[in-house]
Amino acid sequence: MFSAYQGTVDYTGESVESAAEEVTKTFTGSYGRYMPQYSYVVVRESALACATLVTRREGVPLLVFAMTAPAWKRKGLAKATIRQAMQDLFEAGETQLDLVVNAKNSPALNLYLQLGFVPDRGDA
Ligand SMILES: CC(C)(COP(=O)(O)OP(=O)(O)OC[C@H]1O[C@@H](n2cnc3c(N)ncnc32)[C@H](O)[C@@H]1OP(=O)(O)O)[C@@H](O)C(=O)NCCC(=O)NCCS
């Protein structure tokens, strides 16, 4: 998470410790109940290359984090893992997956639009 966000519009000087804290908060329910069955990590060369973390918040699945390590960006890993999570959710009867994205984060925005996400709030 730390290296994935560094240098992006969403990076405001956070430390590796605060990144670890965000992951812990995700796993322990601060952003809704963590759903490991719909979450993915990709390991390449013995290190984390990409993660797609899903929770359920207010009854609706939420894509809390999508992140790819710098060396593995733009190789289709985020697209593949989010698409897989969407497929898993659909097969389990879910018809919605929410997320929040900074409109200035064009890599993420392009990714989500490509996957079929539609905006429902101008400020989100
Ligand atoms: C956004 C992020 C998760 C994309 O991960 P990735 O594994 O590199 O994405 P993919 O290779 O699957 O790319 C899929 C599509 O996303 C879009 N995209 C990804 N990176 C992009 C970039 N740098 N510029 C423009 N579009 C980009 C493209 O549409 C791309 O499809 P294409 O390669 O066929 O053109 C990654 O850049 C990241 O970790 N960013 C920091 C964390 C973050 O901002 N997460 C989202 C918070 S809501």
The ligand as an SDF file (V2000), in Angstrom:
LIG
                    3D

 48 50  0  0  0  0  0  0  0  0999 V2000
   -5.1140    2.5020   -9.7660 C   0  0  0  0  0  0  0  0  0  0  0  0
   -4.2180    1.2610   -9.6800 C   0  0  0  0  0  0  0  0  0  0  0  0
   -4.7830    0.3290   -8.6120 C   0  0  0  0  0  0  0  0  0  0  0  0
   -4.2560    0.5660  -11.0540 C   0  0  0  0  0  0  0  0  0  0  0  0
   -3.5420   -0.6610  -10.9140 O   0  0  0  0  0  0  0  0  0  0  0  0
   -2.8900   -1.4250  -12.1620 P   0  0  0  0  0  0  0  0  0  0  0  0
   -2.6820   -2.8430  -11.7610 O   0  0  0  0  0  0  0  0  0  0  0  0
   -1.7240   -0.6540  -12.6430 O   0  0  0  0  0  0  0  0  0  0  0  0
   -4.0710   -1.2960  -13.2230 O   0  0  0  0  0  0  0  0  0  0  0  0
   -4.2600   -2.1640  -14.5510 P   0  0  0  0  0  0  0  0  0  0  0  0
   -2.9360   -2.4990  -15.1490 O   0  0  0  0  0  0  0  0  0  0  0  0
   -5.1880   -3.2980  -14.2510 O   0  0  0  0  0  0  0  0  0  0  0  0
   -4.9640   -1.0980  -15.4930 O   0  0  0  0  0  0  0  0  0  0  0  0
   -6.2960   -1.2400  -15.9280 C   0  0  0  0  0  0  0  0  0  0  0  0
   -6.7500    0.0660  -16.5470 C   0  0  0  0  0  0  0  0  0  0  0  0
   -6.6810    1.1310  -15.6030 O   0  0  0  0  0  0  0  0  0  0  0  0
   -6.3290    2.3480  -16.2700 C   0  0  0  0  0  0  0  0  0  0  0  0
   -5.0130    2.8090  -15.8160 N   0  0  0  0  0  0  0  0  0  0  0  0
   -4.1680    2.1500  -14.9760 C   0  0  0  0  0  0  0  0  0  0  0  0
   -3.0710    2.9020  -14.7520 N   0  0  0  0  0  0  0  0  0  0  0  0
   -3.2330    4.0410  -15.4600 C   0  0  0  0  0  0  0  0  0  0  0  0
   -2.4430    5.2050  -15.6240 C   0  0  0  0  0  0  0  0  0  0  0  0
   -1.2480    5.3440  -15.0130 N   0  0  0  0  0  0  0  0  0  0  0  0
   -2.9230    6.1870  -16.4000 N   0  0  0  0  0  0  0  0  0  0  0  0
   -4.1080    6.0870  -17.0050 C   0  0  0  0  0  0  0  0  0  0  0  0
   -4.9220    4.9980  -16.8980 N   0  0  0  0  0  0  0  0  0  0  0  0
   -4.4800    3.9870  -16.1300 C   0  0  0  0  0  0  0  0  0  0  0  0
   -6.2660    2.0140  -17.7400 C   0  0  0  0  0  0  0  0  0  0  0  0
   -7.5700    2.2050  -18.2590 O   0  0  0  0  0  0  0  0  0  0  0  0
   -5.9040    0.5380  -17.7000 C   0  0  0  0  0  0  0  0  0  0  0  0
   -6.2590   -0.1530  -18.8500 O   0  0  0  0  0  0  0  0  0  0  0  0
   -5.2220   -0.2310  -20.0900 P   0  0  0  0  0  0  0  0  0  0  0  0
   -3.8750   -0.5780  -19.5250 O   0  0  0  0  0  0  0  0  0  0  0  0
   -5.8390   -1.2950  -20.9400 O   0  0  0  0  0  0  0  0  0  0  0  0
   -5.2520    1.1280  -20.7010 O   0  0  0  0  0  0  0  0  0  0  0  0
   -2.7310    1.6260   -9.3980 C   0  0  0  0  0  0  0  0  0  0  0  0
   -2.3310    2.6640  -10.2600 O   0  0  0  0  0  0  0  0  0  0  0  0
   -2.4710    2.0400   -7.9620 C   0  0  0  0  0  0  0  0  0  0  0  0
   -2.0910    1.2190   -7.1230 O   0  0  0  0  0  0  0  0  0  0  0  0
   -2.6470    3.3440   -7.6780 N   0  0  0  0  0  0  0  0  0  0  0  0
   -2.4450    3.8250   -6.2940 C   0  0  0  0  0  0  0  0  0  0  0  0
   -3.5450    3.3700   -5.3960 C   0  0  0  0  0  0  0  0  0  0  0  0
   -4.8800    3.9450   -5.8480 C   0  0  0  0  0  0  0  0  0  0  0  0
   -4.9760    5.0930   -6.2210 O   0  0  0  0  0  0  0  0  0  0  0  0
   -5.9140    3.0900   -5.7700 N   0  0  0  0  0  0  0  0  0  0  0  0
   -7.2520    3.4750   -6.1100 C   0  0  0  0  0  0  0  0  0  0  0  0
   -7.8280    4.2530   -4.9870 C   0  0  0  0  0  0  0  0  0  0  0  0
   -9.5680    4.4770   -5.1880 S   0  0  0  0  0  0  0  0  0  0  0  0
  1  2  1  0
  2  3  1  0
  2  4  1  0
  2 36  1  0
  4  5  1  0
  5  6  1  0
  6  7  2  0
  6  8  1  0
  6  9  1  0
  9 10  1  0
 10 11  2  0
 10 12  1  0
 10 13  1  0
 13 14  1  0
 14 15  1  0
 15 16  1  0
 15 30  1  0
 16 17  1  0
 17 18  1  0
 17 28  1  0
 18 19  1  0
 18 27  1  0
 19 20  2  0
 20 21  1  0
 21 22  1  0
 21 27  2  0
 22 23  1  0
 22 24  2  0
 24 25  1  0
 25 26  2  0
 26 27  1  0
 28 29  1  0
 28 30  1  0
 30 31  1  0
 31 32  1  0
 32 33  2  0
 32 34  1  0
 32 35  1  0
 36 37  1  0
 36 38  1  0
 38 39  2  0
 38 40  1  0
 40 41  1  0
 41 42  1  0
 42 43  1  0
 43 44  2  0
 43 45  1  0
 45 46  1  0
 46 47  1  0
 47 48  1  0
M  END
$$$$
